[in-house]
Structure formats: structure tokens, C-alpha cells
Amino acid sequence: MRAIQLKRFGGPDVLDVVEMPKPLPEAGEVLIRVRAAGVNFFEVLMRGHRYAVTPDLPVILGVEAAGTVEELGQGVDASLTGTRVAAPLFASKRPFGGYAEYVTIDAKLAVPLPDILSFEDATALMVQGLTAFHLLRQSPPAGKSVLVTAAAGGVGSLLVQLAKRQGASTVIAVAGSRAKLDLALSLGADAAVDYSTSDWPARVREAAGGAGVDVVYD
């Protein structure tokens, strides 16, 4: 199979396409033909040796993927063959490997996907989606004014949408460019503030009715 391997730290040019043996599913695992893999900002930092966690090299990055189950390990339900699934590799015993044509994961961790959900969207709901849901469960937004920082990013853009769906009275998005602010507004934010301006705290308070916000998702 083809995979994208990191052998040394640096810019995008250090990522090499290599041929590797296709992994075999162990007992209780499934082999997934990868159709989409997530590229997170922390992996960009990791590639440049600027992240808090440094992987042993060489490594195949990628902590989340989605695709179709092609092979089963011993003891796995035969009905899973051909199933569309998301693979939260970060939660498995092999937390990397998504930048490849195939990955293996514990069958119990593979998340079945409805037909209406694309592989690309399913992948985006792994790290970013779970993070957004965790924040909302820790600090429910219903009936409150909320501030979402980095509102055009992966987690932030999901927080804007979910906070509105969960009944936030006002969702204020903060980002650093006009294009990002417009994106947040298109996703349902009630107000958008450019944090590169010196008066942005005052503009946030104004958008919140003068009293500040109840919750900040940072």
C-alpha cells in the first residue's frame, strides 16, 4: 500500500510517499480501506517538531480516518464487511497511521456511518467534533450568550453551529480576517468580531448587550 511517511522534521517537503506492506487485522480488529484522512493543525506542528508530543521517527501521521471495512480479524462479526466507518485512531492502541491506503483498528472502536454522511465530513467529526461536543457538555450554552474564539477553525466552526442548535441566546464569533468572520456568520453566528483590532473586547461586550458573555469557548 501507499502511505505518507515522516522521516525527518521540517516543512511539507519532508513528507514522502512510500510503499509499505498492507497491515493485517489482528483478532478483534478490522482492516479499513481509507477514503479520507484528517489533517489537523497539531500534526502540522508535529511535522515541524513544534508540538508538545514528539513521535518516534519514521512515522505515518494521521489520527483519524474514514473508509470501508475490507477484512476482518478473528472473532469479528462478518456483517461488518463492506461497512462504511470512521476510525478514531487516536483512541486506539496504534494512534497514528491515517495517512495511508489502509489502517487497522479495534472493531469496537469503528463508528458505522449513515449513507448521508460523506467520508470527508465523518473524518472532520472525529477530533474536532468530539472536542466541540465535550466543551458544550461541560458548559451548556442554552439560554446564554457565548463567545467562540478561532470561530472559523475546525472546532470553532462546529461550536458556532452546535451552540445555536442547543439554544444559545447569542453566539459571538471571534476570528482574524474578514473571510473568517463571514464564514462564522454564514454558519449562524449572531455577531463576528475581528480580534486583530485594538477595541475588540469592547465590541464583544457591545454584541453581548453590554454585560459581557456568559460562556467563552476558547
Residue pairs with C-beta under 8 A, 6 or more apart in sequence:
1 19
1 20
1 21
1 22
1 100
1 101
1 102
2 17
2 18
2 19
2 20
2 100
2 101
3 17
3 18
3 19
3 20
3 60
3 97
3 99
3 100
3 101
4 15
4 16
4 17
4 18
4 60
4 61
4 62
4 99
4 100
5 15
5 16
5 17
5 18
5 20
5 58
5 59
5 60
6 14
6 15
6 16
6 47
6 55
6 57
6 58
6 59
6 60
6 61
7 14
7 16
7 57
7 58
8 14
8 57
9 47
9 48
9 49
9 57
10 47
10 48
11 47
11 48
12 47
14 47
15 47
15 99
20 60
20 100
22 31
22 101
22 102
23 31
23 102
23 103
23 104
24 31
24 71
24 73
24 104
25 31
25 71
25 72
25 73
25 76
25 104
26 73
26 74
26 104
27 73
27 74
27 75
28 73
28 74
28 75
28 76
28 106
28 107
28 108
29 72
29 73
29 76
29 104
29 105
29 106
29 107
30 69
30 71
30 72
30 73
30 76
30 80
30 85
30 104
30 105
30 107
30 110
31 69
31 70
31 71
31 72
31 73
31 102
31 103
31 104
32 65
32 67
32 68
32 69
32 70
32 85
32 87
32 102
32 103
32 104
32 105
32 110
33 67
33 68
33 69
33 70
33 101
33 102
34 65
34 66
34 67
34 98
34 100
34 101
34 102
34 103
35 66
35 67
35 68
35 119
36 65
36 66
36 67
36 118
36 119
36 120
36 122
36 123
37 62
37 64
37 65
37 66
37 98
37 99
37 100
37 123
38 62
38 63
38 64
38 65
38 98
38 123
38 124
38 126
38 127
39 62
40 63
40 64
40 127
40 128
40 154
41 153
41 154
42 51
43 61
43 62
43 63
45 51
46 53
46 54
46 55
46 61
47 61
55 61
55 96
59 96
60 96
60 97
60 98
60 99
60 100
61 96
61 98
61 99
62 89
62 96
62 97
62 98
62 99
62 100
63 88
63 89
63 90
63 95
63 96
63 98
63 126
63 127
64 86
64 87
64 88
64 89
64 90
64 98
64 123
64 126
64 127
65 86
65 87
65 89
65 97
65 98
65 103
65 123
66 84
66 85
66 86
66 87
66 113
66 119
66 120
66 122
66 123
67 84
67 85
67 87
67 103
67 119
68 82
68 83
68 84
68 85
69 80
69 81
69 82
69 83
69 85
69 110
70 81
70 102
71 81
72 78
72 80
72 81
72 107
73 104
73 107
76 107
77 107
80 107
80 110
83 110
83 112
84 112
84 113
84 115
84 119
85 110
85 111
85 112
85 113
86 110
86 111
86 113
86 122
86 123
86 125
86 126
87 98
87 103
87 105
87 109
87 110
87 111
88 105
88 109
88 111
88 126
88 130
89 95
89 96
89 97
89 98
89 103
89 105
90 126
90 127
91 109
92 105
92 106
92 109
93 106
94 104
94 105
97 103
111 122
113 119
113 122
124 154
127 154
128 154
128 155
128 158
129 158
131 155
132 155
132 158
132 159
132 162
133 162
135 155
135 159
135 217
136 159
136 162
136 163
136 166
139 215
139 217
140 166
141 163
141 166
141 167
141 168
141 171
141 215
142 166
142 167
142 168
143 167
143 168
143 169
144 168
144 169
144 213
144 214
144 215
145 168
145 169
145 170
145 172
145 208
145 209
145 213
145 214
145 215
146 163
146 168
146 170
146 171
146 172
146 213
146 214
146 215
146 216
146 217
147 172
147 174
147 204
147 208
147 213
147 215
147 216
147 217
148 156
148 159
148 160
148 163
148 171
148 172
148 173
148 174
148 184
148 189
148 217
149 156
149 174
149 195
149 216
149 217
149 218
150 156
150 174
150 175
151 157
151 159
151 160
151 173
151 174
151 175
151 180
151 181
151 184
151 189
151 192
152 173
152 175
152 179
152 180
152 181
152 183
152 184
156 173
156 175
156 184
156 217
157 183
157 184
157 187
159 217
160 171
160 173
160 184
160 187
160 188
160 189
161 187
161 188
163 171
163 217
164 171
164 188
164 189
170 190
170 191
170 207
170 208
170 209
170 213
171 188
171 189
171 190
171 191
172 189
172 190
172 191
172 192
172 193
172 204
172 207
172 208
172 213
173 181
173 184
173 185
173 189
173 191
173 192
173 193
174 192
174 193
174 194
174 195
174 200
174 204
175 181
175 183
175 184
175 192
175 194
175 195
176 194
176 195
176 196
177 194
177 196
178 194
181 192
181 193
181 194
182 192
184 192
185 192
190 207
191 207
193 200
193 203
193 204
193 207
194 200
197 203
204 212
204 213
205 211
205 212
